[in-house]
């Protein structure tokens, strides 16, 4: 949709706060778009909002259980926070999702 595309453009221009605001609005209107939720998770992560980042990745995989990138990113966050057992689970899920994450 137009908001999603605008969010991408703003992000490419380095306008992070604006892109986050647009992505949030788009999620309110179309919260069942896995790629949109994933992109918002990335933006939250870039801003240091790990809680928001994880929430968006969880929403991403609840919409599309085969979205391997979200599992990879969750695994990385968990590993960085010392939760290696949970990180391992996320990486194994990512491997099951797609050949491209192997």
C-alpha positions in Angstrom: 0.0 0.0 0.0 1.0 3.6 -0.3 1.9 4.0 3.4 4.2 0.9 3.3 6.0 2.3 0.2 6.3 5.7 1.8 7.8 4.1 4.8 10.4 2.4 2.6 11.2 5.6 0.8 11.6 7.6 4.1 13.8 4.8 5.5 16.0 4.9 2.4 16.4 8.7 2.9 17.5 8.2 6.5 14.3 9.7 7.9 13.9 7.1 10.6 11.5 8.9 12.9 9.2 9.7 10.0 9.4 6.1 8.5 8.5 4.7 12.0 5.5 6.9 12.2 4.3 5.9 8.7 4.9 2.2 9.4 3.0 2.5 12.7 0.1 4.1 10.9 0.2 1.4 8.2 0.2 -1.4 10.9 -2.9 0.2 12.4 -4.6 0.0 9.0 -3.2 -3.2 7.8 -1.7 -5.1 10.7 -1.7 -8.5 8.9 1.1 -7.7 6.5 4.2 -9.7 7.7 6.7 -7.7 5.7 5.4 -4.4 7.1 5.7 -5.7 10.7 9.2 -7.0 9.9 10.3 -3.6 8.5 8.9 -1.8 11.6 10.8 -4.3 13.8 14.0 -3.4 11.9 13.3 0.3 12.4 12.7 -0.2 16.1 16.0 -2.1 16.4 17.8 0.7 14.7 16.4 3.1 17.3 17.5 0.8 20.2 13.9 -0.3 21.0 14.6 -4.0 21.5 11.2 -4.6 23.1 9.4 -3.1 20.2 11.7 -4.9 17.8 10.9 -8.3 19.3 7.2 -7.6 19.4 7.2 -6.8 15.7 9.2 -9.9 14.8 6.8 -12.1 16.9 3.9 -10.5 15.1 5.6 -11.1 11.8 5.9 -14.9 12.4 2.4 -15.0 13.8 1.2 -13.8 10.4 3.7 -15.8 8.3 5.3 -18.7 10.2 7.8 -19.1 7.3 9.3 -15.7 7.6 12.8 -16.8 8.3 14.4 -13.4 8.6 12.3 -12.6 11.7 13.5 -15.8 13.4 17.1 -14.9 12.6 16.7 -11.5 14.0 14.9 -12.8 17.2 17.7 -15.3 17.6 20.4 -12.7 17.3 18.7 -10.5 19.9 18.2 -13.4 22.3 21.8 -14.5 21.9 23.0 -11.0 22.5 21.1 -11.0 25.7 22.6 -14.3 26.8 19.5 -16.5 26.2 21.4 -19.0 24.1 18.8 -21.8 24.4 16.0 -19.6 23.0 18.3 -18.2 20.4 19.1 -21.8 19.2 15.3 -22.5 18.9 14.9 -19.3 16.7 17.8 -20.2 14.5 16.5 -23.8 14.0 13.1 -22.4 13.1 14.8 -20.1 10.5 16.6 -23.0 9.0 13.3 -24.9 8.6 11.6 -22.0 6.9 13.7 -21.5 3.8 16.8 -22.6 1.9 18.0 -19.0 1.6 18.7 -18.6 5.4 20.9 -21.7 5.5 
